[in-house]
Amino acid sequence: MQLGHGRRRGATPLKRKTPTAPGQWEAVWGMPLRWLGVALALAGVGFGLWTGSQKLRDPGVFPLRQVRIEGELRNLAEADLQPVVSGYLGQNFFMANLDELRAALTANPWIEQIAVRRGWPDTIEIELQERVVFGYWGEREMVDRQGRRFTPGVVRQPGPWPILAGPAGRELALIKAWRDIHALFDPLGLKLTKLTQDDRRAWWLTFDNGLEVYVGRDQFEPRLRLLAQLYPRVLAAQIDRIAIVDLRYGNGFAVRWKAGPTAG
């Protein structure tokens, strides 16, 4: 019986460990080191920015030194704004709260619109639009052309100003009525100085020659046209004797005469 040869068993020979090549080391550690470098660079930049920002916030650096005002001033003067603005001079250019300054300036009743900006390197720039007044409202207030009432501290623009008086919410209605009356009677030499509407919506007119006209509540425009027709033909020649014209009559009007001189 022939025996076959079996496979020889024995220990597997050990392979010698070769050292890591430089390229393999870079492949393992290169990317993390690069990211570490980027992180350190960013940290350095961030620290520099933070240090710079802290320097810019220093109250003694970049102080505001002057104010520039743009806009047509009629009733306002720079002296009205200086007490408010002066508190911001000397503050840091970047840190001064200009929104707060704008709110403080807006409290002035003559200011309708205002913009406040920084002007490099040391300037506060103020651009404003002054309220355009129409006339007086009652004894203490004024009203602008948009029908908004306000109480001014100082009125520098010369008059004379129209005088309006009426219920709250009727401002625009009185302004329109004033313009209509002015267009109707100014060519006749009658200049309206005061227009009043009471709580019952009745109208009173006062002209510069002292004439007072009671129009009443109804038929406002027809009654005014009647007065415009009658004045040059009937009333103008006796205007010095007339105190009040009452138009509350359907077919005419009534006249109240001025009191005559008292005999001595």
C-alpha positions, 0 to 999 in steps of 0.5 A: 500500500503506497502511502501518499505524501501529506502537506507539511505543517509548520509555523507561518513565517513572520513578516518584517514590519516596514517603517511608515513612509513620509507620504503615509504619515502626511496622509494620516495627519496632514488634514487635521493639522491643516484644519488646526492651522485654519482654526488658529488663524481664524482665532487670531483674526477674531481676536484682532477684530475683537481688540479693534472693536474694543478700541473703536468703542473707546469713548475717547476715540473718534469723538463727534465734534460738529453738527451739520443741519440741512433744510429750510428753516423758517420758524426753527433756528439752529439754536432750538436744536443745539441744546438737544444735540450738544449732549451727543458731541464728544461721544464716540462716533460709532457708539452714539445712539442717533436713533435716540437723538432723532426721537428727541429732536422729533419732539420739537413741534415744528419738525415734520420729518427728520433724518439723522446720520453719521458723517465721517469722521466727526459729524452729526448730519441732520436733514429736516423738513419744517412743518408748513403752517396754515394758520392759528387754531383757536387761541394757543394752537396752530394748524398746518396745511395737512390739518394737523394741530400743534402748539409751537414754542416760538413763531418766527415767520411773520404773519398775519396768519389766518385764524380758524376755530372749530370742533376737533376733527374739522381741521381740513374742512375749515381749511377748505372753507377758508380757501373757498371764501378767500377765492370768492371775496378777495376780488371784492376787497374783503379779506377774511381774517377769522373763520369759526364753526361752532359745535352745531356746525354753524359758521361765523366769518370775520373780515379785515374791515371789521365786518362779521357775517353769520352764515348759519349751519345750512346752505353754506355755499348758496348763502356765501354767493348771495353775500358776494352778489349783494356786497358791492351793490348794497353793503359796501357803501355802508360798511362803516356802519354795519356790525353784523350781517345775518344770512340765515334767512331764506329770501334775504338777510338781516343787518345789525348796525353799529351803535352810533356815537353817544351824545355828550 
